[in-house]
Amino acid sequence: MSSMKRAASLKRTSIVVALMSIIGAASAQSTTGSLYGSAPGAAGASIIVESDSGLKRTVEVNANGRYTLGALPVGKYTVTLQRDGKVVQQRDNVQLKVGAGTDVSFAEAAATTLETVTVTAAQLPKIDVTNTVSRSVITSEQLDVLPLGRSAEAIALLAPGVVAGSEAFLNGSRSSLSFGGASVTENAYYLNGFNATNPLNNIGGVSLPYGSIDQQETFTGGYGASYGRSTGGVINQLGKRGTNQWRFGVQTTWQPAALAESPRDILYPDRALPAGYELEDPTLPGSLYRSRRGDGADRTTYSGYVSGPLIEDRLFVHVAGEVDKSSGVLTHNIESAQQVKRHYTINAPKFYGKIDWNINDSNTLEYTRIQNTDRYDAYHRSYDYATRSEGERTGTFANTTKLKDNYDIFKFTSYLSDDLTLSALWGRSRQRNLDANPLDSSNPFISGANNQDPAMTGGRPIRNDQVAINDKASNAGSSTRGLRVDLQYRIGDHELTAGIDNMTFNASNEGQAMTGPGHAWIYSRIAPGSSPAPGFGITPPGGDGYFVQKYIFSSTTSMSLQQKAYYLEDRWQVTPDWLLTLGLRNDKFTNYNSAGAAYVESGDQWAPRLGAAWDVFGDSSLKVFANLGRYYLALPNSVAIRGASASTYTREYFTYSGIDANGNPTGLTALGPGPVSSNNEYWQTPDPRSVAPSDLKSQFQDELILGFEKTLGDSWNSGAKATYRRLQTAIDDTCDAGRISDKLDAMGVDSSALDLPGCVIFNPGKTNTFLVKKRDGSGYVPVSMSGADWGLGGQKAKRDYVAVDLFVEHPMRNNWYGRVDYTWSRNFGNTEGQVKSDLGQKDVSKTQDWDSSYLMEYAGGYLANDRRHQLKGYGAYQFTDEWTASATLRVMSGAPKTCLGYYGADESDPIRYGSSYHYCNGSPSRPGDAGRQPWTARLDLGVMYRPAFAQKQLAFGLDVFNVLNQRRPLQSEAKYQEGPYTVSNIYGIGTYFTAPRSVRLTASYDF
């Protein structure tokens, strides 16, 4: 047989042995990889694998000349074919990738002389025919070279279909992401196999020190039954571990503000208005809204690590630390409560420690410790917009915020036999969530000072030293604990995996409280003769339309959540070229309020998963694959805030005859009834049996993926994939209690004898049964509410995502690698998900959508995370032994714009929500009808120098981000009006922008 024919034969058998791998290639929380291959003519010989941390495994080559070893910790391995105690062939430096099998096959084994071969990436099969998942893996070697932000999110943005979430949704100072059209709360984060998603609201998660990331998997769909609780995507980070060689290293990066461009100033929009409409302040269009000249930040990081054996081949340690500090300046806009320049610092130290114990060659124990802090502090200096000059310190401060997370993770793996593996993982975390002001002013927060009546201020707005409207309890925080056990058994052509996956989340004193005296003042102006809130019976203020609101919002509470799951999965090699993955998962979610009473109990939720892969030619050169699955998403703990616990959200409307020196209105005259609340939030604890229906279904989504991957010659890979995601059920709240009353009355029940709930959680468009408490305490009355009963007609929650991904890739060969992805997608419906980006609403599953049928008229359109076109690329070229150049590229079309105004042609307010309806200038305005944000293009370039005189242990790097210096809006203000026929001066103004060009310098030394 010729060598070419032999290679084809070996590739043809690779899928058979790959299936025998004990790990599931589609595991979203996987921390291991597998080795498999062929050794023709070597039946009865042994394959010995040894990791760089001393772990040894031995397996016999079977009668068909094949072998497999699974559940191997990620790392570098030596693979040896041995017969009668003598080495026949050996492969060195075999790098395992997480969640994947690596083919290490041997030639005819008749020879008895040693033939050592170093396996490189170019020598390994280009197409992985052993799985059907949609994922990307970035290794530490790539992270060292590519010009990337030092975060999990920056790495994940390299994957197709992943876009940055609205900057309204931050996790401390860290950003958020949207995967495949889903909202930012639908993702999952894992660190060394343990759930590290934000335990309160599911926005973002914790990541490792950048230099400690060994590999990062980014899943965009199609993972198997062993994992769930995500209808978006998954970020799975694996940390580095100690080996038999001691290693030390230090690194520093510097990103100076002096080498960065300033962001652009922001002006008030200048637009023509239809007849009958006027601006809140007609003098402002075209004038300066926010100065950003000179705004910027210096960022430095210092990191180091120690890694090596405490006991050779048995006990290893890897310890790393990172100090990340940013110091910068930003200017408040001209309407802010404080006319200042904010001088801020962000301190984000991280610690990562890992101990690995090879108890013996059949049992291993791992311990991981992670500490992650994100602290924000700032002081103010006065700023004069008239002269655009900065003054002295004002004695005021921005709120200090601090997220501090600690994780302890234990994992035990036992190779009970060649065919049976047991793994158990237990972990816990604790988070402290600080949000308070160092000044602790007793004054109320003043909003809209520019809208104070100039007849009383002389045209100079009156403010005070209160800089924040809300803060948090001093002991707010969360904790988690989780247990996962997996048993994997290989029998014949089947690999069976069964397991449990349980998590518990607890939160204490989370939510928000008012600063100062417990209320704020909001100054406004409306067109003369108009009512600020006609739905509440508020009378017009008269005169020139000036009025003030007394605003109270408080929601501090405690809560908990339990998530339990079990699953069974079979990876079945039907034929040598066909692989089927058949799985079934059951998830149960239970949410508890501050009293420990359950208000949501999901019951059994069955999620089938089916995957198929066809190695068309049997040589790993063309794979056709498909995946069909259902995925459930739990309600995070934060749903209890306002949703299932007491809260206050009220406003009172007044005219005033004066303003004191601290901005308090005097001479108040009420324009209507006392405190009013759109959602009836008057600090009354909702009945846990009434706040949610007894038959509430969790949010779930069905996903279908079809695709292929094909080699192009010896150096290129290519592929195409079509994805269809449909949201089948959503959860939100609705606050139209009158509809429940109408249904009860139609049933012949006296609704006046019942305690009607204010807002309730429900499945939009579905039929749910609620229990309404009798006022005499004698029990509950069940009432079934359909979509028609809520006034929705046949309307239900809808979110459809359709995408086509194309890619071409050049794996590392001839000193360079690169990949380019193009994605066309369409994200359409009336429900973004659990949050609402265009208004920055992060009250999970409690957005204003679905609060009333009026809000859902013309709500169907292009959703906030819709990006019709995306082009992404990254790569590196080593043009000498010492110099390497790299680049990343992201080009994409803009997000759809939204215009929310008063209701209908008559500018009414039927549910007292103000400018919240899908009408603009009295005409319907669906999401996207107002246009789109501009296209953005970001090119980042890097170069690295590793001098030969330092044995390449020393490295210097230079990265330039946003080389083209595009500074374009990513999002704009969606609220159109301040009152009927009164247009907001800031409607359409840019709220978030692309970052201007910046430069980063890097130096590192490893020894």
ChimeraX attribute file (.defattr): number of C-alpha atoms within 10 A of each C-alpha:
attribute: neighborCount
match mode: 1-to-1
recipient: residues
	/A:1	7
	/A:2	7
	/A:3	10
	/A:4	9
	/A:5	10
	/A:6	14
	/A:7	15
	/A:8	17
	/A:9	16
	/A:10	25
	/A:11	21
	/A:12	19
	/A:13	20
	/A:14	31
	/A:15	30
	/A:16	26
	/A:17	22
	/A:18	29
	/A:19	28
	/A:20	29
	/A:21	28
	/A:22	28
	/A:23	26
	/A:24	31
	/A:25	25
	/A:26	26
	/A:27	23
	/A:28	30
	/A:29	26
	/A:30	27
	/A:31	24
	/A:32	25
	/A:33	25
	/A:34	26
	/A:35	27
	/A:36	23
	/A:37	26
	/A:38	27
	/A:39	23
	/A:40	21
	/A:41	16
	/A:42	25
	/A:43	18
	/A:44	16
	/A:45	22
	/A:46	22
	/A:47	26
	/A:48	19
	/A:49	23
	/A:50	17
	/A:51	22
	/A:52	17
	/A:53	25
	/A:54	19
	/A:55	22
	/A:56	19
	/A:57	18
	/A:58	17
	/A:59	15
	/A:60	19
	/A:61	23
	/A:62	17
	/A:63	13
	/A:64	14
	/A:65	20
	/A:66	25
	/A:67	26
	/A:68	28
	/A:69	25
	/A:70	24
	/A:71	25
	/A:72	23
	/A:73	21
	/A:74	24
	/A:75	22
	/A:76	17
	/A:77	24
	/A:78	18
	/A:79	24
	/A:80	23
	/A:81	25
	/A:82	22
	/A:83	17
	/A:84	9
	/A:85	9
	/A:86	14
	/A:87	19
	/A:88	21
	/A:89	22
	/A:90	21
	/A:91	19
	/A:92	17
	/A:93	16
	/A:94	22
	/A:95	18
	/A:96	20
	/A:97	23
	/A:98	32
	/A:99	24
	/A:100	26
	/A:101	33
	/A:102	24
	/A:103	24
	/A:104	23
	/A:105	23
	/A:106	21
	/A:107	16
	/A:108	14
	/A:109	18
	/A:110	10
	/A:111	11
	/A:112	12
	/A:113	11
	/A:114	14
	/A:115	11
	/A:116	14
	/A:117	11
	/A:118	11
	/A:119	16
	/A:120	13
	/A:121	12
	/A:122	14
	/A:123	13
	/A:124	14
	/A:125	17
	/A:126	23
	/A:127	19
	/A:128	23
	/A:129	30
	/A:130	32
	/A:131	30
	/A:132	31
	/A:133	23
	/A:134	20
	/A:135	20
	/A:136	16
	/A:137	20
	/A:138	19
	/A:139	15
	/A:140	16
	/A:141	11
	/A:142	16
	/A:143	19
	/A:144	14
	/A:145	20
	/A:146	23
	/A:147	28
	/A:148	23
	/A:149	13
	/A:150	16
	/A:151	15
	/A:152	27
	/A:153	22
	/A:154	16
	/A:155	20
	/A:156	27
	/A:157	19
	/A:158	24
	/A:159	22
	/A:160	28
	/A:161	27
	/A:162	25
	/A:163	24
	/A:164	17
	/A:165	22
	/A:166	24
	/A:167	19
	/A:168	18
	/A:169	22
	/A:170	16
	/A:171	18
	/A:172	20
	/A:173	17
	/A:174	17
	/A:175	21
	/A:176	24
	/A:177	28
	/A:178	23
	/A:179	27
	/A:180	27
	/A:181	28
	/A:182	30
	/A:183	26
	/A:184	31
	/A:185	30
	/A:186	26
	/A:187	26
	/A:188	26
	/A:189	26
	/A:190	23
	/A:191	26
	/A:192	24
	/A:193	23
	/A:194	28
	/A:195	23
	/A:196	24
	/A:197	21
	/A:198	19
	/A:199	25
	/A:200	26
	/A:201	18
	/A:202	22
	/A:203	28
	/A:204	27
	/A:205	24
	/A:206	25
	/A:207	27
	/A:208	26
	/A:209	26
	/A:210	20
	/A:211	21
	/A:212	25
	/A:213	22
	/A:214	21
	/A:215	23
	/A:216	24
	/A:217	26
	/A:218	28
	/A:219	26
	/A:220	23
	/A:221	28
	/A:222	28
	/A:223	29
	/A:224	33
	/A:225	30
	/A:226	27
	/A:227	20
	/A:228	24
	/A:229	21
	/A:230	20
	/A:231	30
	/A:232	25
	/A:233	30
	/A:234	26
	/A:235	27
	/A:236	29
	/A:237	30
	/A:238	24
	/A:239	24
	/A:240	24
	/A:241	25
	/A:242	24
	/A:243	26
	/A:244	20
	/A:245	12
	/A:246	15
	/A:247	15
	/A:248	15
	/A:249	17
	/A:250	19
	/A:251	19
	/A:252	18
	/A:253	19
	/A:254	18
	/A:255	21
	/A:256	18
	/A:257	20
	/A:258	13
	/A:259	13
	/A:260	21
	/A:261	18
	/A:262	20
	/A:263	21
	/A:264	16
	/A:265	12
	/A:266	17
	/A:267	17
	/A:268	18
	/A:269	19
	/A:270	15
	/A:271	11
	/A:272	8
	/A:273	11
	/A:274	9
	/A:275	8
	/A:276	8
	/A:277	15
	/A:278	19
	/A:279	21
	/A:280	22
	/A:281	16
	/A:282	11
	/A:283	9
	/A:284	16
	/A:285	16
	/A:286	12
	/A:287	12
	/A:288	16
	/A:289	21
	/A:290	19
	/A:291	21
	/A:292	18
	/A:293	14
	/A:294	16
	/A:295	20
	/A:296	24
	/A:297	22
	/A:298	18
	/A:299	19
	/A:300	18
	/A:301	19
	/A:302	17
	/A:303	22
	/A:304	20
	/A:305	20
	/A:306	17
	/A:307	23
	/A:308	21
	/A:309	21
	/A:310	17
	/A:311	12
	/A:312	14
	/A:313	20
	/A:314	19
	/A:315	22
	/A:316	25
	/A:317	23
	/A:318	24
	/A:319	21
	/A:320	24
	/A:321	23
	/A:322	24
	/A:323	17
	/A:324	21
	/A:325	19
	/A:326	19
	/A:327	19
	/A:328	17
	/A:329	20
	/A:330	19
	/A:331	24
	/A:332	19
	/A:333	18
	/A:334	19
	/A:335	15
	/A:336	17
	/A:337	23
	/A:338	29
	/A:339	19
	/A:340	25
	/A:341	27
	/A:342	24
	/A:343	21
	/A:344	20
	/A:345	19
	/A:346	21
	/A:347	20
	/A:348	22
	/A:349	20
	/A:350	23
	/A:351	20
	/A:352	22
	/A:353	23
	/A:354	22
	/A:355	21
	/A:356	22
	/A:357	20
	/A:358	21
	/A:359	14
	/A:360	13
	/A:361	14
	/A:362	16
	/A:363	17
	/A:364	20
	/A:365	19
	/A:366	19
	/A:367	19
	/A:368	22
	/A:369	17
	/A:370	22
	/A:371	22
	/A:372	20
	/A:373	21
	/A:374	21
	/A:375	20
	/A:376	21
	/A:377	19
	/A:378	21
	/A:379	20
	/A:380	25
	/A:381	19
	/A:382	19
	/A:383	23
	/A:384	13
	/A:385	16
	/A:386	7
	/A:387	7
	/A:388	10
	/A:389	10
	/A:390	14
	/A:391	13
	/A:392	11
	/A:393	16
	/A:394	16
	/A:395	11
	/A:396	23
	/A:397	24
	/A:398	21
	/A:399	22
	/A:400	17
	/A:401	21
	/A:402	22
	/A:403	19
	/A:404	21
	/A:405	23
	/A:406	18
	/A:407	23
	/A:408	17
	/A:409	22
	/A:410	20
	/A:411	21
	/A:412	16
	/A:413	21
	/A:414	19
	/A:415	18
	/A:416	12
	/A:417	10
	/A:418	17
	/A:419	18
	/A:420	17
	/A:421	22
	/A:422	19
	/A:423	19
	/A:424	17
	/A:425	21
	/A:426	19
	/A:427	21
	/A:428	20
	/A:429	22
	/A:430	19
	/A:431	23
	/A:432	19
	/A:433	24
	/A:434	22
	/A:435	21
	/A:436	19
	/A:437	22
	/A:438	14
	/A:439	14
	/A:440	16
	/A:441	17
	/A:442	12
	/A:443	20
	/A:444	25
	/A:445	29
	/A:446	25
	/A:447	23
	/A:448	18
	/A:449	22
	/A:450	21
	/A:451	20
	/A:452	27
	/A:453	24
	/A:454	12
	/A:455	10
	/A:456	15
	/A:457	16
	/A:458	10
	/A:459	12
	/A:460	13
	/A:461	18
	/A:462	19
	/A:463	24
	/A:464	17
	/A:465	21
	/A:466	24
	/A:467	26
	/A:468	22
	/A:469	23
	/A:470	22
	/A:471	21
	/A:472	22
	/A:473	18
	/A:474	13
	/A:475	13
	/A:476	20
	/A:477	22
	/A:478	24
	/A:479	20
	/A:480	22
	/A:481	20
	/A:482	20
	/A:483	19
	/A:484	19
	/A:485	18
	/A:486	19
	/A:487	17
	/A:488	23
	/A:489	19
	/A:490	19
	/A:491	11
	/A:492	9
	/A:493	18
	/A:494	19
	/A:495	23
	/A:496	21
	/A:497	24
	/A:498	19
	/A:499	21
	/A:500	20
	/A:501	20
	/A:502	17
	/A:503	20
	/A:504	18
	/A:505	22
	/A:506	19
	/A:507	24
	/A:508	20
	/A:509	20
	/A:510	25
	/A:511	22
	/A:512	20
	/A:513	20
	/A:514	20
	/A:515	26
	/A:516	19
	/A:517	11
	/A:518	17
	/A:519	22
	/A:520	25
	/A:521	22
	/A:522	20
	/A:523	23
	/A:524	21
	/A:525	23
	/A:526	28
	/A:527	25
	/A:528	15
	/A:529	14
	/A:530	18
	/A:531	22
	/A:532	29
	/A:533	24
	/A:534	21
	/A:535	15
	/A:536	18
	/A:537	13
	/A:538	18
	/A:539	18
	/A:540	21
	/A:541	25
	/A:542	15
	/A:543	11
	/A:544	12
	/A:545	19
	/A:546	21
	/A:547	28
	/A:548	28
	/A:549	22
	/A:550	17
	/A:551	21
	/A:552	23
	/A:553	22
	/A:554	25
	/A:555	23
	/A:556	22
	/A:557	24
	/A:558	24
	/A:559	27
	/A:560	26
	/A:561	26
	/A:562	21
	/A:563	19
	/A:564	17
	/A:565	22
	/A:566	21
	/A:567	22
	/A:568	21
	/A:569	24
	/A:570	23
	/A:571	27
	/A:572	21
	/A:573	24
	/A:574	12
	/A:575	12
	/A:576	16
	/A:577	22
	/A:578	20
	/A:579	26
	/A:580	24
	/A:581	24
	/A:582	18
	/A:583	22
	/A:584	20
	/A:585	26
	/A:586	21
	/A:587	25
	/A:588	19
	/A:589	24
	/A:590	19
	/A:591	25
	/A:592	23
	/A:593	26
	/A:594	19
	/A:595	12
	/A:596	13
	/A:597	16
	/A:598	18
	/A:599	23
	/A:600	25
	/A:601	19
	/A:602	18
	/A:603	15
	/A:604	13
	/A:605	17
	/A:606	17
	/A:607	20
	/A:608	20
	/A:609	23
	/A:610	23
	/A:611	25
	/A:612	23
	/A:613	25
	/A:614	24
	/A:615	25
	/A:616	15
	/A:617	13
	/A:618	21
	/A:619	21
	/A:620	26
	/A:621	23
	/A:622	23
	/A:623	25
	/A:624	20
	/A:625	24
	/A:626	22
	/A:627	25
	/A:628	21
	/A:629	22
	/A:630	25
	/A:631	27
	/A:632	24
	/A:633	21
	/A:634	25
	/A:635	24
	/A:636	24
	/A:637	25
	/A:638	27
	/A:639	24
	/A:640	28
	/A:641	25
	/A:642	24
	/A:643	27
	/A:644	30
	/A:645	24
	/A:646	21
	/A:647	25
	/A:648	20
	/A:649	19
	/A:650	21
	/A:651	20
	/A:652	19
	/A:653	26
	/A:654	21
	/A:655	22
	/A:656	20
	/A:657	13
	/A:658	16
	/A:659	17
	/A:660	12
	/A:661	9
	/A:662	15
	/A:663	23
	/A:664	19
	/A:665	22
	/A:666	13
	/A:667	11
	/A:668	14
	/A:669	13
	/A:670	18
	/A:671	21
	/A:672	17
	/A:673	12
	/A:674	11
	/A:675	15
	/A:676	18
	/A:677	17
	/A:678	19
	/A:679	22
	/A:680	18
	/A:681	21
	/A:682	18
	/A:683	15
	/A:684	12
	/A:685	16
	/A:686	23
	/A:687	19
	/A:688	20
	/A:689	18
	/A:690	24
	/A:691	24
	/A:692	27
	/A:693	26
	/A:694	18
	/A:695	16
	/A:696	22
	/A:697	21
	/A:698	24
	/A:699	22
	/A:700	21
	/A:701	22
	/A:702	19
	/A:703	19
	/A:704	19
	/A:705	22
	/A:706	18
	/A:707	20
	/A:708	20
	/A:709	24
	/A:710	18
	/A:711	20
	/A:712	16
	/A:713	8
	/A:714	13
	/A:715	15
	/A:716	18
	/A:717	20
	/A:718	20
	/A:719	20
	/A:720	18
	/A:721	19
	/A:722	18
	/A:723	21
	/A:724	18
	/A:725	25
	/A:726	17
	/A:727	23
	/A:728	16
	/A:729	21
	/A:730	26
	/A:731	25
	/A:732	27
	/A:733	24
	/A:734	23
	/A:735	21
	/A:736	22
	/A:737	18
	/A:738	14
	/A:739	16
	/A:740	21
	/A:741	19
	/A:742	15
	/A:743	18
	/A:744	21
	/A:745	13
	/A:746	11
	/A:747	11
	/A:748	9
	/A:749	15
	/A:750	11
	/A:751	20
	/A:752	12
	/A:753	11
	/A:754	19
	/A:755	16
	/A:756	19
	/A:757	23
	/A:758	20
	/A:759	25
	/A:760	21
	/A:761	25
	/A:762	27
	/A:763	25
	/A:764	25
	/A:765	23
	/A:766	18
	/A:767	18
	/A:768	20
	/A:769	17
	/A:770	25
	/A:771	21
	/A:772	23
	/A:773	20
	/A:774	16
	/A:775	13
	/A:776	9
	/A:777	9
	/A:778	8
	/A:779	12
	/A:780	16
	/A:781	14
	/A:782	15
	/A:783	18
	/A:784	14
	/A:785	20
	/A:786	19
	/A:787	18
	/A:788	15
	/A:789	15
	/A:790	23
	/A:791	16
	/A:792	18
	/A:793	12
	/A:794	10
	/A:795	17
	/A:796	20
	/A:797	23
	/A:798	19
	/A:799	25
	/A:800	22
	/A:801	20
	/A:802	17
	/A:803	22
	/A:804	19
	/A:805	19
	/A:806	20
	/A:807	19
	/A:808	20
	/A:809	21
	/A:810	20
	/A:811	19
	/A:812	18
	/A:813	15
	/A:814	11
	/A:815	13
	/A:816	16
	/A:817	19
	/A:818	18
	/A:819	19
	/A:820	20
	/A:821	22
	/A:822	21
	/A:823	22
	/A:824	18
	/A:825	22
	/A:826	20
	/A:827	22
	/A:828	21
	/A:829	20
	/A:830	23
	/A:831	29
	/A:832	27
	/A:833	26
	/A:834	27
	/A:835	25
	/A:836	25
	/A:837	23
	/A:838	23
	/A:839	18
	/A:840	15
	/A:841	16
	/A:842	20
	/A:843	19
	/A:844	26
	/A:845	25
	/A:846	27
	/A:847	20
	/A:848	21
	/A:849	25
	/A:850	28
	/A:851	25
	/A:852	21
	/A:853	18
	/A:854	20
	/A:855	20
	/A:856	22
	/A:857	19
	/A:858	15
	/A:859	22
	/A:860	20
	/A:861	19
	/A:862	27
	/A:863	32
	/A:864	27
	/A:865	28
	/A:866	24
	/A:867	24
	/A:868	17
	/A:869	17
	/A:870	23
	/A:871	20
	/A:872	23
	/A:873	21
	/A:874	21
	/A:875	22
	/A:876	23
	/A:877	19
	/A:878	17
	/A:879	12
	/A:880	11
	/A:881	12
	/A:882	15
	/A:883	16
	/A:884	20
	/A:885	22
	/A:886	22
	/A:887	22
	/A:888	23
	/A:889	18
	/A:890	21
	/A:891	16
	/A:892	20
	/A:893	17
	/A:894	23
	/A:895	23
	/A:896	25
	/A:897	23
	/A:898	31
	/A:899	28
	/A:900	27
	/A:901	33
	/A:902	30
	/A:903	27
	/A:904	18
	/A:905	12
	/A:906	12
	/A:907	21
	/A:908	21
	/A:909	24
	/A:910	17
	/A:911	21
	/A:912	19
	/A:913	22
	/A:914	24
	/A:915	26
	/A:916	23
	/A:917	28
	/A:918	25
	/A:919	25
	/A:920	25
	/A:921	26
	/A:922	17
	/A:923	15
	/A:924	20
	/A:925	22
	/A:926	24
	/A:927	25
	/A:928	19
	/A:929	15
	/A:930	16
	/A:931	13
	/A:932	19
	/A:933	18
	/A:934	15
	/A:935	17
	/A:936	17
	/A:937	21
	/A:938	21
	/A:939	21
	/A:940	22
	/A:941	21
	/A:942	22
	/A:943	20
	/A:944	22
	/A:945	19
	/A:946	20
	/A:947	15
	/A:948	11
	/A:949	9
	/A:950	10
	/A:951	10
	/A:952	15
	/A:953	14
	/A:954	19
	/A:955	19
	/A:956	18
	/A:957	21
	/A:958	19
	/A:959	24
	/A:960	22
	/A:961	23
	/A:962	22
	/A:963	16
	/A:964	13
	/A:965	19
	/A:966	18
	/A:967	20
	/A:968	20
	/A:969	19
	/A:970	23
	/A:971	27
	/A:972	23
	/A:973	20
	/A:974	25
	/A:975	23
	/A:976	25
	/A:977	27
	/A:978	23
	/A:979	25
	/A:980	27
	/A:981	25
	/A:982	24
	/A:983	25
	/A:984	23
	/A:985	23
	/A:986	23
	/A:987	18
	/A:988	21
	/A:989	18
	/A:990	19
	/A:991	16
	/A:992	16
	/A:993	16
	/A:994	17
	/A:995	19
	/A:996	20
	/A:997	21
	/A:998	22
	/A:999	21
	/A:1000	22
	/A:1001	17
	/A:1002	17
	/A:1003	17
	/A:1004	18
	/A:1005	17
	/A:1006	14
	/A:1007	12
